[in-house]
Amino acid sequence: MIEPTDLPPTQYLVMEVLAARYRLGEQAWTFPSTLRPVMQALAEKQLIGWKSGTAPASILAWLTDAGRKHSLMPGYVPPIHATPPQ
């Protein structure tokens, strides 16, 4: 398993964005095409899948099974769904 500290900062941030969007119900997210090298590196690690986006100069990326395992903690409860302490 790849640890967060094993990823360069930009790769880690992309994974965090994809994990956050996944938690909110989004299966994929659009990024600027300037991040193509980052996407390629994450895809080589089998953490994400990606393809050219429908908008010009965009990339559509999503977490793979390995990416979800890497970035999503079991039992995570989004703050908006958390029950306030009593």
C-alpha positions as YAML, in Angstrom:
chain: A
units: angstrom
residues:
- id: 1
  name: MET
  ca: [0.00, 0.00, 0.00]
- id: 2
  name: ILE
  ca: [1.26, 3.48, -0.86]
- id: 3
  name: GLU
  ca: [1.37, 5.87, 2.07]
- id: 4
  name: PRO
  ca: [0.41, 9.55, 1.65]
- id: 5
  name: THR
  ca: [4.00, 10.46, 2.43]
- id: 6
  name: ASP
  ca: [5.09, 8.37, -0.58]
- id: 7
  name: LEU
  ca: [3.44, 10.81, -2.97]
- id: 8
  name: PRO
  ca: [4.83, 14.16, -4.06]
- id: 9
  name: PRO
  ca: [2.69, 17.09, -2.86]
- id: 10
  name: THR
  ca: [0.82, 17.67, -6.14]
- id: 11
  name: GLN
  ca: [-0.02, 13.99, -6.53]
- id: 12
  name: TYR
  ca: [-1.17, 13.89, -2.92]
- id: 13
  name: LEU
  ca: [-3.42, 16.93, -3.46]
- id: 14
  name: VAL
  ca: [-4.99, 15.38, -6.57]
- id: 15
  name: MET
  ca: [-5.72, 12.23, -4.57]
- id: 16
  name: GLU
  ca: [-7.25, 14.31, -1.78]
- id: 17
  name: VAL
  ca: [-9.48, 16.17, -4.25]
- id: 18
  name: LEU
  ca: [-10.64, 12.94, -5.85]
- id: 19
  name: ALA
  ca: [-11.30, 11.36, -2.46]
- id: 20
  name: ALA
  ca: [-13.27, 14.38, -1.28]
- id: 21
  name: ARG
  ca: [-15.34, 14.44, -4.46]
- id: 22
  name: TYR
  ca: [-15.91, 10.67, -4.20]
- id: 23
  name: ARG
  ca: [-17.18, 11.08, -0.64]
- id: 24
  name: LEU
  ca: [-19.66, 13.66, -1.94]
- id: 25
  name: GLY
  ca: [-20.93, 11.27, -4.60]
- id: 26
  name: GLU
  ca: [-18.87, 12.39, -7.59]
- id: 27
  name: GLN
  ca: [-17.28, 9.47, -9.42]
- id: 28
  name: ALA
  ca: [-14.92, 11.66, -11.46]
- id: 29
  name: TRP
  ca: [-13.60, 15.20, -11.42]
- id: 30
  name: THR
  ca: [-12.17, 17.59, -13.99]
- id: 31
  name: PHE
  ca: [-8.66, 19.02, -13.73]
- id: 32
  name: PRO
  ca: [-6.67, 21.32, -16.01]
- id: 33
  name: SER
  ca: [-4.58, 19.55, -18.62]
- id: 34
  name: THR
  ca: [-1.45, 21.14, -17.14]
- id: 35
  name: LEU
  ca: [-1.67, 18.33, -14.58]
- id: 36
  name: ARG
  ca: [-1.22, 15.64, -17.26]
- id: 37
  name: PRO
  ca: [2.21, 14.55, -15.91]
- id: 38
  name: VAL
  ca: [0.72, 14.21, -12.43]
- id: 39
  name: MET
  ca: [-2.18, 12.15, -13.78]
- id: 40
  name: GLN
  ca: [0.19, 9.93, -15.73]
- id: 41
  name: ALA
  ca: [2.30, 9.31, -12.63]
- id: 42
  name: LEU
  ca: [-0.76, 8.44, -10.52]
- id: 43
  name: ALA
  ca: [-2.11, 6.19, -13.28]
- id: 44
  name: GLU
  ca: [1.24, 4.37, -13.42]
- id: 45
  name: LYS
  ca: [0.80, 3.68, -9.70]
- id: 46
  name: GLN
  ca: [-2.71, 2.42, -10.57]
- id: 47
  name: LEU
  ca: [-4.31, 4.91, -8.18]
- id: 48
  name: ILE
  ca: [-6.40, 6.75, -10.76]
- id: 49
  name: GLY
  ca: [-7.82, 6.45, -14.21]
- id: 50
  name: TRP
  ca: [-8.00, 9.47, -16.47]
- id: 51
  name: LYS
  ca: [-8.86, 10.63, -19.96]
- id: 52
  name: SER
  ca: [-9.16, 13.88, -21.85]
- id: 53
  name: GLY
  ca: [-12.10, 15.92, -20.64]
- id: 54
  name: THR
  ca: [-14.93, 17.24, -22.76]
- id: 55
  name: ALA
  ca: [-13.91, 20.85, -22.15]
- id: 56
  name: PRO
  ca: [-10.81, 22.11, -23.94]
- id: 57
  name: ALA
  ca: [-7.58, 21.68, -21.97]
- id: 58
  name: SER
  ca: [-9.21, 19.49, -19.33]
- id: 59
  name: ILE
  ca: [-8.69, 16.02, -17.89]
- id: 60
  name: LEU
  ca: [-11.34, 13.81, -16.31]
- id: 61
  name: ALA
  ca: [-9.91, 11.68, -13.49]
- id: 62
  name: TRP
  ca: [-11.34, 9.10, -11.11]
- id: 63
  name: LEU
  ca: [-10.11, 6.83, -8.33]
- id: 64
  name: THR
  ca: [-9.42, 3.20, -9.13]
- id: 65
  name: ASP
  ca: [-10.09, 0.47, -6.59]
- id: 66
  name: ALA
  ca: [-6.48, 0.84, -5.44]
- id: 67
  name: GLY
  ca: [-6.93, 4.61, -5.27]
- id: 68
  name: ARG
  ca: [-10.04, 4.29, -3.12]
- id: 69
  name: LYS
  ca: [-8.21, 1.88, -0.82]
- id: 70
  name: HIS
  ca: [-5.32, 4.33, -0.60]
- id: 71
  name: SER
  ca: [-7.37, 7.47, 0.00]
- id: 72
  name: LEU
  ca: [-10.60, 6.50, 1.71]
- id: 73
  name: MET
  ca: [-10.54, 5.51, 5.34]
- id: 74
  name: PRO
  ca: [-13.03, 2.84, 6.41]
- id: 75
  name: GLY
  ca: [-15.73, 4.30, 8.61]
- id: 76
  name: TYR
  ca: [-15.23, 7.85, 7.34]
- id: 77
  name: VAL
  ca: [-18.28, 10.00, 8.05]
- id: 78
  name: PRO
  ca: [-18.54, 13.32, 6.20]
- id: 79
  name: PRO
  ca: [-18.79, 16.28, 8.59]
- id: 80
  name: ILE
  ca: [-22.18, 17.28, 7.22]
- id: 81
  name: HIS
  ca: [-23.53, 13.86, 8.21]
- id: 82
  name: ALA
  ca: [-21.81, 13.58, 11.56]
- id: 83
  name: THR
  ca: [-23.98, 13.64, 14.64]
- id: 84
  name: PRO
  ca: [-23.00, 16.45, 17.01]
- id: 85
  name: PRO
  ca: [-21.66, 15.29, 20.38]
- id: 86
  name: GLN
  ca: [-24.24, 15.19, 23.14]
...
